[in-house]
Amino acid sequence: MSAQPGGSTIAAAGSDTFDITFNPSAAGVRTAIITIANNDSNENPYNFTIRGTGTTTPEIQLTRTMARPTLPSAAAAAGDRDFGNAEVNAASVVRTFIIKNVGSSTLGLSGTPRVSSDDPQFAVTQQPSAAPSPQAASSHSKSPSPDRVGRASGDPHHHQR
């Protein structure tokens, strides 16, 4: 109970309020019996049942094995996604990213493949092994293969042509 009624008595025809906060410790339906001790001769104590459903949600977080330790879920800092320089048609740069589920239920990676790039210069060379369970991590690598002189973006949602 987060707030008790303000006084110990309620005047005739009066009222008071109290708050109940539901903070489930696990998923599923939870119930509680609320008891109000009072001096009503036929309803003391006054009992009623309440219920709520605890739910769980996944929460994706992307990290790198080097550079800054954590990338924000929505948009990572440019420096953490920068692959630097790679010799055209000769060199590859590999960066390993870690998909972490910091949520409370399994994160589904539903694509086929699970991780993809819209630019063939950035090839996902290792797919994550499975969808991360709550508080677990899975890694994958992305390698750029530059086929022209110029800067290619390390963000799979951004082209520079």
N, C-alpha and C positions, 0 to 999 in steps of 0.2 A: 504494500500500500504506500503510495507516494505522498498522500496528504490526508490526514485525519480530519474529521469534522471539527470546526472551530471551537465549539463549546461542549460542555458535558451535558447540557440540557437543551431542549428545543421547545419553545413556547407553543401553547395551543394554537393550531392553524399555521404554525411556522414551519420552516424548513432549514436545512443545512446541506452542505455538499461534501463529498470526499472523492478522491481520485484513486484509481487502481491502475497500475502500470503493468503491462504484459511484456516480459523480457524472457522469451523461451530459451532454454538451455539445450534443446534438441529439436529436430524436425518432428512434425506430427501434431495431432490434436492433444491439447493439454486442458485439463479442467481443474477448478478449485472451488471449494465451498467457502463462501464468505459468511461470516457470522457477525451479527450486530447484537451485542448484549444491551438489554434495555429493561424498562420496568412495565412493559405492556403485558398484562396478566395472561393473555392467551397466545402471545407470539414472542416469548422470551426463552431462548434467543431467537432472533429473526435470521433464518438461513436462506441463502439462495446460491445457486450454482452458476458459475460463469465458465466460458470456454474460449479458446483461441487456438489457432493453428500456427505452429512454428514452421517456417519455410527456410530453405537454403538457396543460395545463389552462387554461381561461379564468378570469379573476377580475374580477368587476364592481366598479367604484368609481363613486360618484356625486359630482359636484362642481357648484358653482354658479358662474355668471359673476361674481357679486359675493358679499359676505358672507365667511364663512370659506371657505378654498380647497378643503377636502376634507371630504366627509361620509363617515362610516364605512359600509361595505357593508350591515350589518344594520340599523342604526338611526341615523338622523341626529339631530343636536342639534335641539331644537325651534325655536330661533331661526333656523336655516338653512332651515327649511321654513315659516316664518311668512310669510303673505302680507300681514300688517298689515290696515289698514282699507280698505274699498272701499264707496262709496255704493251702497245697495240700488237695484237696477234702473237704475243710471246709470253706474257706473264698473267698469272691469276693471283688475286688477293682473296683470301678466305677469311670470313668473319663468322664466328659462332654466336648465335643468339640463343637465349634460353627463354622458353615460354613457361611462365610460372602461374599456377592457379593459387591465388591468395584468398580465394573465396571459401565457402563452406559446403559446396557440392561440386560434383565432377564437371569440368569444363569440356564441352564437346568441340572437337576439331572436325568439322563436318565436310570440308571440301575434298575433292578428289582431283589433284593431290591435296593433302592437308595444308601445305604452305606452297604458294605459287608466286611467280613473278610475271609481270606483264611485259618485261623487256628481256629478250634472250641473252643480253650481255650480263645479266645478273641471274645466274642459274642456281636454283636451290639444289645443292648437291647431296644433302642428307636431310631426309624427312624426319620429323619427330617420330619416335617409336610408338607412341600412343597418346591418347588424350590425358592430360595431367589430372590426377585426383586432387581433392582439396589439399592445399598447402604443399603440392608437389610440383616438380619442374620437368620439362622435356626440352631438349636442345635440337637446333637445326643449323646448318651452315648455308651461307649464300656466297657465291663466288662471282665476281664480275669477270667477263671475258671481253675486253674492249676490242671492237672491230674497226674503230676509226679514231682519229686523233680528236681529243676534246674531253670534256668532263661528262661522265655519265653519273646520273643520280643514284645514290644508295637507297633511296626510298622507293619501294616497289610500287607506290601509287603515283610516282612522278617521273615523267620522261623529260629529257633534254635532248632534242634532236637537231 
